[in-house]
Amino acid sequence: MDIETPPVLRDTPKAQGDRRGLVMVHTGNGKGKSTAAFGLAVRAHGRGKKVKIYQFMKVPSARFGEHRLFEQLGIPIEGLGDGFSWKSRDLAHSAELAQAGWSKAEAAIRAGEHFMVVLDEIMYPLRYGWITLETVLTCLRERPSSVTVVLTGRNAPAELIELADTVTEMTLIKHHFNAGVPAQRGIED
């Protein structure tokens, strides 16, 4: 590792625009997309901002680590699905749940009552055609200017990336699964 001298002067210009709601996308094959979105939600909540989290692939009764923490913090989180497609017993029902979930999320975004709305794992129902991309894009374009929307999931569509203000791609460099280490509570949940 090379040692660097710490900068003593700012190396980027200070932004001059107005503060406004953002569209943020966390995508890619690496780990950390949902975790990053949850970190933003906690940060906003810590500043007294109203936050709502929708999880498109988790069941409403899910009790993963994030659900337990958000319950303690008073951050509403809602599962909208019936698990990942390989766990579903009825994909038509999964599609119906995704569409009903999108209706809830869209209403929350358009109402403008939340500083931040997180749409966790929304890329799956988009890719499967359960929710139309144009409906999501239209909502994002028409949302109140004060609302930030964070969308997560692998393979974000190019149109969404183009619309977004901030896009982060999580890149897989190394993963413990490849060494045969299974998912662990507190890390993958």
N, C-alpha and C positions, 0 to 999 in steps of 0.2 A: 504494500500500500504506500502510495506517495503522500507525504505530509504537505499540506497547503497552508499558506499564510491566510489568516482570516481577513475578509474584506473590511475596510474601514469606511468605505463610501458605498452608498446605495448604487447598485449596478443596473437597476431598472427604473424607468420613470414612474412617478406616482400617477395613478389613474385620476382622470379629471371628470368622469361622468357621474351621473346620479346613481344612487343605490336603488336596486330594483330586484324583484324576484328573478330567479334563474331557473333554467332547465339544465340539470346535471345528469350525466349518464356514466355509470360504472359498468364496464363490459370487459370481455376478454376471457381467456381460459384459465387465468390464474386465480388463486384464492384471495378473498378479501372484498369482493364487490358489495355484498350485503353488510359486512362488518363496517366498511367505510360509510355506507349510507346510515347505518345505525349510529355511528360516531357523530355524523352531522346532526342527526335527530337529537342526540343527547346534548350536543353543544348548543343547539338552538333552544332546547328546553331549559338548559342552564341559564340562558339569557332571558328567561321568562316568555319565550315565544311559544305559541300554540302549534303543536305538531300532531300529525296523524300518520300511522304506518299501516299500509295494506300489504299483505303477503299473498301473492296470487297462487302459490303452490302449496301453502300450508293449510291444514284443516283448521276450522274455527276453534276446536278444542285443544290445539297444540299447546304444549307446556315446555318448550325448549328454553334454554338459558335466557335468550333475549326476552321472551314473554314474561318470565319471572321478574327480571330486572325492570322492564318497562312498567309492569304492574306496580312494583314498589315505588317507581319514580312518578307514576301518574301519567305516563305517556300511552295513549290508546294505540293498540296494535290489533289488527283483525286479520285472521286467516280467511281466505276467500275460496280456497280450493279443496281438493280431496287427495292431495299428495301428488308426487311426480307421476307422469303418465305411465311408467312401468309398474306403478303400484295401483293404478286405477282399475276398477272392475268394469267401468262403463265410461268410455271416452266421450260419448254424447253428453252424458251427465257432467263430465269434467268441463266440457265446452260451455254448457249452460251455466255452471258455477262461475266460470271465468267472465262470461257476459254479464251476469248479475253483479259480480264483483266490480267489473269495470263501471257499471252504472253507479254504484256507490262511490267509487273513487272519483269518477268524473263529476258527480254532484258536489263532492267535498272540494275539489279543485275550483270549480266554477263559483261556488258560494263565497270563496275568498275569506273564510273565517280562520283559516290556518296559515301561519307563516310558511310552513313546510308540509308537503305531502310526499311520503315515500311510497313508491310503487315497486316493491321488492319482487324480483323474479318475473317481471311483466314480459320479458322477452320470450319466455316459453309460450304463453298464450298468443302472443303476436306471431311467432314463427309457425305455430300450429294452425293459424287462421281462426282461432276462437274469438279473437278481438281483431277488428280491422285496424290496420296501421293508420289509415286516413282519419278515422274517428279519434284516435289518440293524438295525432298531429294537430288536428283542428282544435281539440280541447287545449292543447299546450299553447297554440297560437292565440287563442281567445281568452285564456285564463286572466284573472285580475293581475295587474302588474306587480302586486305585492307578494304574490304566491311563488314560492320556490318548489319545484317538483324534481325529485330525485328518482331516477329509473335504474333498475339493476337487471343484470342477466347477460349471459353469453350471446354473442353474435347480434349485437344491436344493429338494426337496419341502417343503411346508409342515409336514408331520409331523416331518421331521428338524429343521427350524428350531425348531420348538416344543420338541423334546427337548434340543437343544444348549444348552450353557452359554454359549458365545460364538459369535456369527455375525457375520462381516464380509462385506459386499457390495462387491466391487470394481466401481466405476462407470466406464464408458467415457466419457471426456470428449473425447479426441482420440487417434487411433491412426495410426501411420505407414503402415499398409496402405492407408488411405483416400487417401493421397497417392501411392500407387503404389510405395512402398518395400517390397521383399520381406522375408520372414523372414530373420533373420541368425543365424549360429552364435554362441553365447555370449549371445544375448538371448532367442530363441524356443526354444532347445533347452536 
